[in-house]
Amino acid sequence: MDTALLLALCALAQGLRLSTGRSVPPGPLYLWRHPTGLNRVRRAWVIPPISVSENHKKIPYTLVQIKSDKQQQGGVIYSIKGPGVDEEPLGIFSIDKFTGKVFLNAMLDREKTDHFRLKAFALDLGGSTLEDPTDLEIVVVDQNDNRPVFQQEVFTGHILEGAIPGTYVTKAEATDADDPDTDNAALRYSILDQGETEHFSIDELTGEIRTVQVGLDREVVGVYNLTLQVADMSGEGLTNTAIAVIYVDDINDNAPEFTSEEFSMKANEAFGGIDVGRLEVQDKDLPGSPNWVAKFTILEGDPDGQFAIRTDPKTNDGILSVVKPLDHESREHYQLRVSVQNDAPLQGSAPKAARGLATVTVEVQDVNEPPIFYTNPLRASVAEGAAPGTEVTTFFARDPDTQQHQQLSYFKDYDPEDWLRVDRATGRIQTKRAINPASPFLKDGWYRAIILASDDASPARTATGTLSIEILEVNDHAPLLASPTGTICSDPGQGSGLIIGAMDEDLPPHGAPFHFQLSPGSPELTRNWSISQLNVTHAWLRLRTEAPEGLYSLALLLQDSGQPPQQLEQLLNVTVCRCGEAGVCAPGTAALLAGGAGISLVALVIVLASVILLLLLVLLVAIFERFRQRVREKGLLDGLQDDVRDNILNYDEQGGGEEDQDAYDINQLRHPVSTVELVPQTSFRGRQPLRKDTPYHRVPPQPSRALPTSPSDIADFISDVSVPREKMEPLFWAPWDSHLPWSLPTLLTPVLSFTQRQGNEKGKTPFFGGSLAWACPSPWPEFPNTPLFPKARNCPFPTPPLRCLHKTMCVSGGHIGLL
């Protein structure tokens, strides 16, 4: 009991020392005191906390000294563990291991850590435990080291104008980081400044802001700015400030008013949807709010609703407009009584407007108005096929300008089929042409036209009228058979008979149902045939008795249901055939069916005309092909002229005698065979093939004869050449580039050379002048009867006339000359 009292006294002394702020050396604290004698043993000691002030500046500072009575001083080693020692935050506390003094080594901050719980240990010098670990709690004592802080820099609030005292506006809130259980965190609120008039107060404990008196008027002061203050230590400590902005909300306590009691305006007649003028108003309430927006009402003077007033959203003025056209002739002036009020209801305590009503005078101006049709649109009817000049209707119009004497004229604006004629002075409408019911401009039997009526003012005004004409259907067509042919079984018990149909160009009710019957003019038909109605457009034709196979023409009478009805007698070609079990014509009767198809006269004429046209077409094609063939034959050799002329040989020699070895090649005369061998040859079996460009009537080549090798042979050769023309011409048919061994250039080469040499020896000039040119002079007269060489000409040599072959060679008697 004495030990517990001693510990309590020590702890109390420690607390008094800290609270007085004086440094009193702490006495030893025996955490482990063992009882002596027969006293009762306690299981554990309850150690009071050790208090230390935050922000203690005397560092290091001795907090306490612990002792153990098991050993003499110097025989015990003390230690502590826990937060602030070997745990975060480190290095705050330490202990002298021999004396047991506990030191504070750093400044404490209660706002971070308000207490520490350590473990104290006592060991002997050998390291053995002398005492069980004991708790050592250190409490950090708060100091007023934190200012109070408002949660917002600016607080906002709203209050309706005219609010009663004590009305809640907003609440200011602040916090203090110091110990809330001490005066360091005891906060007090106040208003430092709110303007000249004190309309608001603040609760010093809660921070609520309320009104304190009447008189809040948004139109006078719309916003209040309050300076707030908060202080700790119950208002005596540290302070801080903030702003409170209080908005006074608008209420409809001001009625709108007209700026004038009377307004005058002018409006033109005959025009709707136009603005006439403005009605100016003013309102002190908040612009754009329902308490400010004006709403206008016409109380008197507009029984027909010809005027309307809308509000300009920007200026709040009323805009008077004409919604229905005015008529100067019927009324020249309007006097309107107009009121104005807000969308939102006016507060009961608000004063009434002095000018809430206004008088608006509207003067109607006279203008030239367009004519007005009495009936628009106008409907009329006319029968289809009506003759030109048929009266349709009269489209009347009137001039609303009764005070002006004007004449009206009528004319068409839209008449796509040009069916109508309009009387310009009276508006009388007649048909101009026959009405065609098949017009594409007819819609469900109606034809639409547009008629205009215009006055003679300057400028003229025009009215538009729509005329709808119903084209009445007339029964002017009789029904016709849908198909004039058909087949039926010869045995009445086979098949289902023949179903025949009809059609009518007339529209209902002048069409179906159709009535079918055998012609009354042929009563004998009823003995073998019967006809019955199947539906409104079809009938059923049957045989009464078995009939022979063949083609039958039946006269039928068809009648429609129009008024008056139209009927027409028509022929139906029916082929009676032998049918099988399925009621279908047997295959053997196909020829009979084809022969009795019942072709009408028109169809027969069309078939014959088609056959004639086809034959003429075939004949024209044949003539054209024959003409093209002759053109090809005629131009066959002409096409080779370019090739011939590209191979011209010009010797330019007049003969130099035998000594002139350059004028010719004597070997060609002495050994002409070698010259022939220079021409490439091709071996063929049988007859040699013709070139592809050789005419189709080309005569096969004859075996080549031996070429002359001496002057006497050459003379014989020349005389042999003088043969009849019909035998001579085939010799020259071969083209110049032919590979045949007897081609004309090869044959003539030795002849020409020899002839030239003989002329030189005798002192004479050969008739061909010694010059080889592969072209005849032109123009020459055409040589007659030359089917192969159509361009052959007579050469201008003395008689007998020379035959010009291939436009490059002339032949006369036994002489051959190249030009």
BASE-968163 format. One line per 5 residues: number of its first residue (from 1); for each residue x negated, z negated, y of C-alpha. Coordinates in Angstrom, 3 decimals. Example, Ala and Ser with C-alpha at 12.3 -4.5 7.8 and 13.67 -1.06 7.14 Angstrom:
2
1> -12.300,-7.800,-4.500  -13.670,-7.140,-1.060
***
This chain:
819
1> 0.000,0.000,0.000  -2.884,-0.773,2.331  -4.539,2.542,1.541  -1.392,4.551,2.339  -0.997,2.704,5.599
6> -4.618,3.410,6.479  -4.167,7.146,5.870  -1.011,7.254,7.946  -2.724,5.485,10.814  -5.606,7.947,10.668
11> -3.282,10.927,10.803  -1.360,9.401,13.700  -4.557,8.823,15.608  -5.543,12.441,15.019  -2.212,13.654,16.364
16> -2.430,11.403,19.423  -5.931,12.648,20.116  -4.787,16.302,20.044  -1.716,15.676,22.106  -3.579,13.809,24.830
21> -6.195,16.537,24.940  -9.008,14.017,24.746  -11.819,14.377,22.244  -11.741,11.260,20.203  -14.142,11.265,17.252
26> -12.093,11.369,14.105  -12.493,8.566,11.634  -13.244,9.170,7.959  -10.300,10.189,5.849  -10.424,8.773,2.322
31> -8.604,11.341,0.336  -9.631,9.732,-2.945  -9.377,5.929,-2.663  -9.070,4.156,-5.962  -7.092,0.868,-6.165
36> -8.703,-2.335,-7.439  -7.286,-5.245,-9.345  -3.945,-4.997,-11.014  -2.262,-2.795,-8.428  -0.015,0.011,-9.670
41> -1.764,3.398,-9.949  -0.353,6.262,-7.838  -0.406,9.720,-9.362  -1.047,11.571,-6.062  -1.552,10.990,-2.356
46> 0.727,12.560,0.302  -1.623,13.638,3.100  -0.001,14.291,6.486  -0.890,17.657,8.184  -3.787,17.861,10.576
51> -2.724,19.394,13.933  -4.961,21.515,16.141  -4.002,23.378,19.333  -4.267,27.169,19.566  -6.688,28.638,22.072
56> -9.031,25.604,21.662  -12.082,26.622,23.585  -14.539,23.860,22.494  -16.064,25.484,19.462  -17.141,24.223,16.970
61> -14.694,21.375,16.963  -14.560,18.543,14.396  -11.110,18.394,12.877  -11.483,15.620,10.301  -13.972,13.854,7.928
66> -13.095,13.327,4.306  -14.565,10.608,2.036  -14.688,9.607,-1.597  -15.326,5.949,-2.634  -16.643,6.743,-6.099
71> -20.233,7.157,-4.933  -22.329,5.808,-2.159  -22.877,7.941,0.877  -25.196,10.812,0.079  -24.207,10.892,-3.532
76> -21.152,13.185,-3.074  -21.035,16.921,-2.261  -17.878,18.092,-0.434  -16.373,21.618,-0.220  -13.167,23.384,0.925
81> -11.523,26.627,-0.079  -8.543,28.674,1.093  -7.389,30.900,4.030  -9.808,30.618,6.932  -12.685,29.655,4.647
86> -13.228,32.060,1.769  -10.032,34.045,2.274  -8.850,36.150,5.216  -9.276,35.338,8.004  -12.836,34.281,7.096
91> -15.071,31.899,8.957  -12.469,29.864,10.827  -13.141,26.533,9.035  -16.265,24.992,7.498  -17.346,21.588,6.030
96> -20.528,19.575,5.991  -21.092,19.144,2.277  -22.846,15.789,2.631  -20.801,14.093,5.367  -17.408,15.728,4.608
101> -16.753,16.715,8.217  -14.396,19.728,8.626  -15.128,21.959,11.652  -13.045,24.569,13.587  -15.315,27.534,14.234
106> -12.976,30.007,16.052  -10.030,30.040,18.449  -6.642,30.005,16.745  -3.557,32.058,17.640  -0.309,30.518,16.548
111> 1.516,33.802,16.996  -0.677,35.218,14.206  -1.036,32.167,11.870  0.823,28.944,12.514  -0.736,26.854,9.686
116> -3.488,26.820,7.040  -3.440,25.180,3.562  -6.899,24.382,2.185  -8.231,22.734,-1.026  -10.778,19.908,-0.770
121> -13.275,19.225,-3.592  -15.687,16.294,-4.308  -18.643,16.726,-6.715  -21.596,14.543,-7.660  -25.113,15.683,-7.184
126> -25.149,17.115,-10.674  -22.197,19.306,-9.961  -19.685,17.295,-11.942  -16.222,16.780,-10.525  -15.728,13.379,-9.077
131> -12.202,13.840,-7.827  -9.309,16.193,-8.460  -8.786,18.940,-5.781  -6.616,17.737,-2.921  -4.516,19.792,-0.407
136> -5.568,19.718,3.204  -2.950,21.301,5.599  -3.883,22.271,9.150  -1.042,22.976,11.627  -1.663,25.162,14.748
141> 0.023,23.663,17.794  1.690,26.223,20.189  0.721,26.728,23.810  2.663,28.724,26.469  0.357,31.738,26.409
146> 2.990,34.567,26.192  5.272,35.911,28.913  8.872,36.757,28.069  9.506,40.508,27.650  12.753,42.443,28.308
151> 13.812,44.663,25.424  14.385,47.563,27.872  12.865,48.454,31.166  16.213,49.766,32.417  19.610,48.505,31.338
156> 22.680,50.658,32.043  26.309,49.729,32.308  29.668,51.236,33.312  32.556,49.627,35.089  35.828,51.146,36.289
161> 36.385,51.087,39.983  38.856,48.402,41.025  37.943,46.139,38.081  38.983,42.482,38.332  36.391,39.648,38.638
166> 34.795,38.510,35.370  34.901,41.976,33.771  31.991,42.419,31.347  29.539,45.155,32.366  26.405,44.938,30.159
171> 23.894,42.457,28.696  20.167,42.005,29.396  18.023,40.742,26.501  14.430,39.440,26.415  12.089,37.849,23.840
176> 9.142,35.375,23.919  6.391,35.288,21.287  5.804,31.544,21.704  7.248,28.858,19.423  11.016,29.113,19.733
181> 11.336,25.384,19.022  9.445,24.510,22.180  10.051,25.028,25.884  7.445,27.735,25.783  10.225,30.078,24.547
186> 13.185,28.612,26.453  14.309,31.635,28.564  16.489,31.778,31.676  17.953,34.967,33.307  18.659,35.636,36.990
191> 19.406,38.493,39.469  16.768,38.858,42.101  18.410,41.660,44.119  21.680,43.680,44.000  22.173,44.952,47.542
196> 24.155,43.721,50.476  27.296,42.827,48.555  27.110,40.611,45.529  29.576,42.166,43.111  27.806,41.071,39.902
201> 26.451,37.883,38.286  24.353,37.190,35.158  24.630,34.367,32.658  21.245,32.558,32.727  21.349,31.731,29.011
206> 22.902,34.878,27.452  21.977,37.545,30.027  25.544,38.970,30.245  26.323,40.744,33.520  29.897,40.514,34.862
211> 31.793,41.274,38.056  32.322,38.421,40.464  34.722,39.925,43.007  37.106,42.828,43.641  36.395,45.852,45.786
216> 34.500,48.230,43.501  35.286,51.732,44.820  33.519,54.773,43.386  34.285,56.819,46.469  32.334,54.183,48.513
221> 29.499,53.196,46.156  29.175,54.952,42.859  26.000,53.329,41.473  24.524,49.803,41.760  20.872,48.957,41.046
226> 20.160,45.329,40.067  16.723,43.651,39.769  16.723,41.170,36.867  14.280,38.341,36.066  13.607,36.271,32.945
231> 11.424,33.079,32.836  10.334,30.739,29.999  9.890,26.952,30.179  13.594,26.868,31.091  12.984,29.005,34.135
236> 9.825,27.219,35.292  7.219,29.094,33.293  6.034,32.645,32.964  8.372,35.456,34.268  9.101,39.157,33.887
241> 11.503,41.666,35.556  13.694,44.673,34.649  16.258,47.005,36.272  19.984,47.201,35.570  21.822,50.396,36.690
246> 25.579,50.006,36.844  27.793,53.084,37.249  31.238,52.765,38.742  33.540,55.051,36.738  36.223,57.019,38.504
251> 39.948,56.446,38.177  42.658,58.620,39.651  43.232,56.534,42.729  43.278,59.502,45.138  46.033,62.137,45.074
256> 45.168,65.786,45.864  46.341,67.161,49.204  46.836,70.633,50.710  44.616,71.378,53.681  47.644,72.898,55.416
261> 51.390,72.542,55.103  52.061,76.325,55.426  50.365,79.420,54.021  51.161,83.121,54.713  50.249,86.024,52.424
266> 51.043,89.744,51.813  51.586,91.571,48.520  52.126,95.242,47.692  55.183,96.162,45.716  55.167,97.795,42.294
271> 51.941,96.132,41.187  51.654,93.225,38.778  48.723,91.057,37.750  47.110,91.005,41.201  45.962,88.022,43.296
276> 47.702,87.481,46.622  45.860,84.528,48.232  44.464,80.987,47.928  45.975,77.548,48.474  43.202,75.142,49.538
281> 43.360,71.481,48.439  41.072,68.442,48.638  40.636,65.410,46.339  38.223,62.466,46.734  37.972,61.736,43.024
286> 35.044,62.772,40.853  34.723,66.612,40.906  35.256,68.201,37.523  37.064,65.194,36.064  40.761,65.200,35.144
291> 41.275,62.902,38.162  40.086,65.769,40.413  41.447,68.951,38.780  44.556,70.117,40.617  47.708,71.480,38.997
296> 50.163,73.542,41.051  53.899,73.969,40.566  56.287,76.394,42.293  59.338,74.279,43.018  61.516,76.785,44.897
301> 61.740,80.433,45.936  60.817,82.217,42.682  63.883,82.331,40.425  62.665,85.379,38.459  59.178,84.012,37.794
306> 57.396,86.788,39.644  54.586,84.509,40.907  52.070,82.198,39.259  49.391,79.821,40.538  46.203,79.079,38.615
311> 43.400,76.673,39.536  39.908,77.829,40.473  37.632,75.597,38.298  34.846,75.652,40.899  36.688,75.014,44.155
316> 39.893,73.400,42.812  41.903,75.817,45.010  45.150,77.361,43.851  45.169,81.172,43.393  48.601,82.753,43.909
321> 49.150,85.963,41.888  51.983,88.404,41.208  52.818,88.522,37.498  55.841,90.838,37.784  55.917,93.861,40.114
326> 57.736,93.240,43.367  60.278,95.634,44.894  60.309,96.053,48.633  63.664,97.775,48.535  65.343,94.791,46.905
331> 63.506,91.944,48.675  61.045,92.009,51.556  60.097,88.300,51.849  59.559,85.345,49.528  59.314,81.715,50.633
336> 57.815,79.486,47.963  57.766,75.666,47.857  54.614,74.508,46.045  53.445,71.033,44.953  50.027,69.837,43.747
341> 48.986,66.986,41.474  46.172,66.068,39.069  45.989,66.564,35.344  45.526,62.798,34.940  48.359,60.535,36.097
346> 47.882,58.816,39.418  47.218,55.062,39.371  50.204,52.996,40.416  48.276,51.240,43.111  46.972,54.498,44.631
351> 48.539,55.679,47.892  50.640,58.851,47.818  49.303,62.055,49.331  50.383,62.888,52.857  50.377,66.675,52.164
356> 51.322,66.975,48.514  53.773,69.830,49.298  53.238,73.182,51.037  55.313,76.230,51.996  53.971,79.686,51.042
361> 55.467,82.812,52.668  54.849,86.146,50.879  55.645,89.445,52.636  56.262,92.412,50.291  54.593,95.612,51.525
366> 56.326,98.954,50.911  54.267,101.536,48.931  55.028,104.816,47.206  56.181,103.949,43.701  56.169,106.268,40.712
371> 59.472,107.612,39.367  61.272,105.656,36.676  62.907,107.265,33.622  66.358,105.966,32.925  65.610,105.805,29.205
376> 62.074,105.596,27.970  61.367,106.445,25.236  64.178,108.929,24.794  65.393,110.061,21.386  67.064,113.395,20.630
381> 67.696,115.580,17.608  67.639,119.293,16.825  68.223,121.209,13.628  65.286,122.824,11.877  64.995,126.507,12.484
386> 66.920,126.230,15.740  66.763,129.427,17.745  64.765,129.577,20.978  66.823,128.403,23.926  68.630,125.677,22.030
391> 69.247,122.717,24.327  67.614,119.515,23.186  68.304,116.930,25.919  67.777,116.120,29.589  65.108,113.606,30.522
396> 66.328,112.038,33.785  64.181,109.974,36.156  64.859,108.309,39.508  62.732,107.553,42.556  62.722,103.830,43.353
401> 61.706,104.530,46.960  65.247,104.773,48.281  64.104,104.668,51.866  61.954,107.747,51.342  63.568,111.122,50.602
406> 61.426,112.654,47.883  62.002,115.371,45.303  61.116,114.896,41.628  59.643,117.551,39.341  59.285,117.515,35.558
411> 56.660,119.092,33.319  55.110,118.678,29.884  52.011,116.661,29.208  51.905,116.777,25.408  53.659,119.338,23.191
416> 51.234,120.227,20.370  53.408,122.953,18.816  54.582,124.325,22.181  58.168,124.155,20.991  59.734,122.916,24.221
421> 60.547,124.315,27.639  61.186,121.848,30.512  63.190,122.714,33.599  60.958,121.652,36.467  63.808,120.689,38.782
426> 66.357,119.085,36.448  64.349,117.808,33.474  66.485,119.840,31.065  64.639,120.435,27.786  65.241,123.460,25.530
431> 63.503,124.938,22.529  60.917,127.575,23.379  60.179,128.764,19.846  61.728,128.348,16.434  61.064,124.889,15.030
436> 59.060,124.887,11.825  59.810,121.864,9.629  56.405,122.284,7.917  54.472,121.470,11.090  51.653,118.950,10.588
441> 52.743,117.214,13.806  55.970,116.069,12.196  55.795,112.428,11.139  58.641,111.446,8.828  60.789,114.159,10.380
446> 60.063,113.149,13.992  58.292,115.218,16.624  56.779,113.472,19.662  56.302,115.009,23.096  55.302,113.498,26.449
451> 57.147,114.460,29.629  55.931,113.674,33.153  58.006,113.148,36.287  56.267,113.361,39.658  57.373,112.970,43.266
456> 56.230,115.110,46.193  54.533,112.340,48.184  50.893,112.417,49.180  49.350,111.242,47.017  51.982,111.935,44.420
461> 52.999,109.297,41.885  53.741,110.219,38.287  55.757,108.587,35.543  55.198,109.166,31.833  58.086,109.452,29.400
466> 58.001,109.724,25.625  60.470,112.099,23.951  61.018,111.644,20.216  62.887,114.513,18.582  64.311,114.185,15.106
471> 64.183,117.476,13.232  67.419,117.541,11.279  67.124,118.914,7.804  69.267,121.998,7.073  70.142,123.115,3.593
476> 68.653,126.598,3.823  66.913,126.837,0.444  68.403,127.119,-3.017  66.708,125.376,-5.938  64.254,127.410,-8.012
481> 63.150,127.122,-11.613  59.911,125.240,-11.933  58.857,127.607,-14.755  60.597,130.948,-15.504  59.436,131.008,-19.145
486> 59.682,128.832,-22.210  59.827,128.758,-26.025  62.425,127.434,-28.416  62.763,127.271,-32.169  65.005,129.850,-33.787
491> 66.604,127.178,-35.949  68.761,124.810,-33.844  67.905,121.994,-36.211  64.205,122.243,-35.436  62.476,121.112,-32.299
496> 64.001,119.399,-29.319  65.136,122.453,-27.413  63.733,123.564,-24.064  63.558,121.281,-21.051  63.826,123.224,-17.795
501> 63.199,121.854,-14.324  63.943,122.924,-10.757  62.544,122.258,-7.295  63.858,122.651,-3.759  61.979,123.034,-0.480
506> 64.701,121.141,1.374  64.339,117.428,1.943  66.938,114.882,0.825  69.879,114.848,0.890  69.827,118.645,0.543
511> 67.812,118.700,-2.662  68.360,116.884,-5.949  70.379,116.280,-7.973  70.471,119.873,-9.209  73.264,121.411,-11.248
516> 72.313,123.778,-14.115  74.724,126.169,-15.845  74.728,129.475,-17.674  75.707,132.324,-15.388  79.499,132.703,-15.188
521> 78.899,136.447,-14.939  77.573,136.466,-18.525  80.164,134.570,-20.568  78.670,135.852,-23.844  75.690,133.509,-23.326
526> 77.840,130.492,-24.053  78.376,131.642,-27.644  74.708,131.187,-28.584  73.337,128.890,-25.871  74.233,125.533,-24.376
531> 72.812,123.647,-21.399  73.246,119.952,-20.532  72.014,117.788,-17.645  68.986,115.637,-18.490  68.334,113.976,-15.098
536> 68.655,114.857,-11.427  65.930,117.562,-11.616  65.889,118.702,-15.282  68.285,120.119,-17.871  68.235,120.632,-21.637
541> 68.627,124.165,-23.078  69.555,124.538,-26.790  70.632,127.196,-29.313  74.079,126.826,-30.785  73.341,129.022,-33.813
546> 70.239,130.394,-35.416  68.884,133.395,-33.503  66.376,136.077,-34.448  62.849,135.765,-33.156  62.116,137.570,-29.916
551> 62.334,137.435,-26.127  65.632,136.550,-24.454  66.424,136.696,-20.742  69.062,134.158,-19.782  70.824,134.188,-16.418
556> 71.080,130.644,-15.061  72.912,129.438,-11.968  71.175,126.562,-10.090  72.880,124.615,-7.296  71.642,121.759,-5.084
561> 73.549,118.825,-3.550  73.241,119.807,0.110  76.055,120.362,2.578  76.987,123.091,2.239  75.427,123.486,-1.221
566> 73.035,126.334,-1.940  72.996,128.134,-5.289  70.986,130.963,-6.791  71.185,132.866,-10.074  67.806,133.256,-11.787
571> 66.429,134.658,-15.031  64.830,132.418,-17.616  62.649,134.220,-20.193  62.986,132.336,-23.450  60.897,133.210,-26.495
576> 62.607,132.350,-29.772  60.060,131.695,-32.484  59.888,130.454,-36.044  58.837,126.809,-36.077  57.255,124.607,-38.684
581> 58.302,121.164,-39.806  56.857,119.586,-36.630  59.096,121.715,-34.449  56.201,123.787,-33.091  55.980,127.568,-33.217
586> 54.187,128.780,-36.357  50.756,130.536,-35.923  52.237,133.845,-37.047  54.364,134.054,-33.965  51.461,133.895,-31.555
591> 51.464,137.648,-31.035  55.182,137.600,-30.458  54.826,134.828,-27.916  52.040,136.736,-26.168  54.084,139.911,-26.100
596> 57.132,138.215,-24.766  55.540,136.147,-22.115  58.046,137.406,-19.612  55.732,138.791,-16.946  57.503,139.422,-13.707
601> 57.172,142.614,-11.662  55.054,140.893,-9.031  52.684,139.541,-11.654  52.440,142.968,-13.286  51.548,144.612,-9.972
606> 48.888,141.972,-9.349  47.349,142.548,-12.791  47.263,146.330,-12.350  45.742,146.049,-8.893  43.067,143.723,-10.245
611> 42.169,146.200,-13.015  41.895,149.085,-10.526  39.682,147.048,-8.225  37.448,146.117,-11.161  37.028,149.775,-12.155
616> 36.180,150.765,-8.590  33.609,148.011,-8.465  31.976,149.225,-11.682  31.902,152.801,-10.339  30.283,151.711,-7.089
621> 27.643,149.762,-8.974  26.842,152.791,-11.141  26.518,155.078,-8.091  24.301,152.582,-6.370  22.010,152.254,-9.384
626> 21.758,156.079,-9.675  20.814,156.316,-6.021  18.140,153.630,-6.410  16.726,155.499,-9.456  16.370,158.740,-7.491
631> 14.689,156.936,-4.666  12.169,155.453,-7.095  11.478,158.886,-8.669  11.138,160.465,-5.249  8.662,157.907,-4.012
636> 6.604,157.574,-7.201  3.825,159.913,-6.167  4.145,159.019,-2.516  3.149,155.519,-3.400  -0.105,156.895,-4.822
641> -1.147,158.663,-1.625  -3.061,155.693,-0.321  -5.031,155.463,-3.556  -5.779,159.223,-3.434  -6.929,159.160,0.131
646> -9.082,156.144,-0.490  -11.100,158.313,-2.950  -11.772,161.395,-0.719  -14.955,163.292,-1.528  -16.408,165.299,1.354
651> -19.337,167.440,0.500  -19.836,168.967,3.996  -21.768,171.851,2.446  -21.620,175.569,3.249  -23.895,176.512,0.372
656> -27.690,176.416,0.440  -28.552,178.551,-2.535  -30.245,177.462,-5.678  -33.133,176.029,-3.765  -30.776,173.607,-2.052
661> -30.866,170.965,-4.724  -29.204,168.380,-2.479  -25.997,170.392,-2.014  -24.859,169.976,-5.594  -25.912,168.793,-9.002
666> -26.869,171.770,-11.165  -26.654,169.585,-14.251  -22.921,169.405,-13.753  -22.758,173.181,-14.353  -25.304,173.341,-17.134
671> -24.175,170.244,-19.012  -20.581,169.526,-17.980  -19.912,167.631,-21.187  -22.207,164.852,-20.116  -20.128,164.501,-17.006
676> -17.001,164.083,-19.022  -18.634,161.402,-21.093  -19.093,159.368,-17.969  -15.376,158.799,-17.927  -14.568,155.700,-19.970
681> -12.420,156.393,-22.977  -10.377,154.257,-25.197  -9.715,154.851,-28.856  -6.068,154.865,-29.880  -4.422,155.503,-33.166
686> -1.879,158.287,-33.052  -0.601,159.365,-29.650  -2.296,158.004,-26.609  -0.117,155.560,-24.657  1.183,156.406,-21.235
691> 0.464,154.370,-18.133  3.221,152.037,-17.015  3.526,153.866,-13.686  3.951,157.309,-15.358  7.429,158.885,-14.796
696> 9.851,158.467,-17.651  10.023,162.288,-18.218  6.238,162.522,-18.511  5.132,165.085,-21.127  2.583,163.678,-23.579
701> -0.969,164.858,-22.849  -2.257,167.864,-24.677  -5.646,168.011,-26.438  -8.437,168.712,-23.966  -10.076,172.096,-24.055
706> -13.819,172.704,-24.022  -15.236,172.758,-20.549  -17.075,175.887,-19.319  -20.871,175.832,-19.681  -21.850,179.255,-18.230
711> -20.781,181.496,-15.341  -18.798,183.721,-17.667  -17.022,180.694,-19.143  -16.219,179.495,-15.676  -14.688,182.891,-14.798
716> -12.596,182.735,-17.926  -11.603,179.198,-17.083  -10.451,180.227,-13.585  -8.491,183.162,-14.902  -6.897,180.901,-17.508
721> -5.759,178.545,-14.811  -3.617,181.329,-13.348  -0.617,180.502,-15.488  3.049,180.218,-14.632  3.918,177.358,-12.304
726> 6.136,175.562,-14.835  3.137,175.409,-17.213  0.616,174.647,-14.529  2.296,171.663,-12.976  2.055,169.343,-16.026
731> -1.693,169.668,-15.790  -1.647,167.775,-12.522  0.756,165.076,-13.496  -1.936,162.713,-14.604  -2.974,160.281,-11.841
736> -6.382,160.683,-10.292  -7.621,157.441,-11.760  -6.512,158.348,-15.290  -8.951,157.794,-18.088  -7.891,161.007,-19.814
741> -10.873,163.295,-20.518  -9.171,166.333,-18.978  -8.246,164.717,-15.649  -8.081,167.230,-12.799  -11.096,166.022,-10.746
746> -13.291,166.226,-13.804  -12.124,169.749,-14.636  -12.526,171.078,-11.129  -15.946,169.633,-10.364  -18.002,172.399,-12.102
751> -15.600,175.094,-10.932  -15.915,174.127,-7.322  -19.675,173.809,-7.511  -20.025,177.231,-9.119  -17.676,178.922,-6.729
756> -19.537,177.495,-3.799  -22.888,178.681,-5.165  -21.591,182.202,-5.823  -20.313,182.465,-2.316  -23.613,181.437,-0.907
761> -25.480,184.023,-3.029  -23.197,186.838,-1.901  -23.242,185.703,1.713  -19.528,184.955,1.657  -17.632,181.787,2.413
766> -15.256,180.610,-0.265  -11.605,180.590,0.719  -11.602,176.792,0.730  -14.491,176.720,3.175  -16.797,174.671,0.966
771> -15.243,171.441,2.210  -13.261,169.180,-0.065  -10.553,167.229,1.738  -7.748,165.494,-0.196  -4.931,166.273,2.250
776> -2.961,169.343,3.246  -2.556,170.256,6.913  0.790,169.278,8.347  3.378,170.308,9.238  3.900,172.965,6.544
781> 7.212,174.276,5.301  8.537,172.560,2.200  7.918,174.472,-1.044  11.246,175.082,-2.823  12.185,173.898,-6.303
786> 9.543,171.216,-6.759  11.218,168.348,-8.581  7.920,166.773,-9.534  6.128,167.267,-6.203  8.821,166.904,-3.548
791> 6.219,166.901,-0.778  4.392,170.088,-2.019  3.909,172.671,0.729  2.783,176.290,1.093  -0.853,176.637,2.013
796> -1.597,178.904,5.036  -3.697,181.440,3.151  -3.280,185.230,2.834  -0.932,186.569,0.282  -0.172,185.809,-2.386
801> 0.956,182.353,-1.046  -0.844,179.431,-2.550  0.942,176.619,-4.339  0.063,173.228,-2.787  -0.045,170.617,-5.487
806> -0.058,166.925,-4.769  -0.672,167.697,-1.041  -4.390,168.084,-1.813  -4.779,171.353,-3.829  -3.663,174.968,-3.511
811> -3.467,177.417,-6.376  -3.251,181.231,-5.993  -3.722,183.564,-8.902  -6.976,182.661,-10.496  -8.275,180.712,-7.513
816> -8.035,176.955,-6.912  -8.811,175.545,-3.515  -8.998,171.934,-2.398  -7.995,171.259,1.204
***
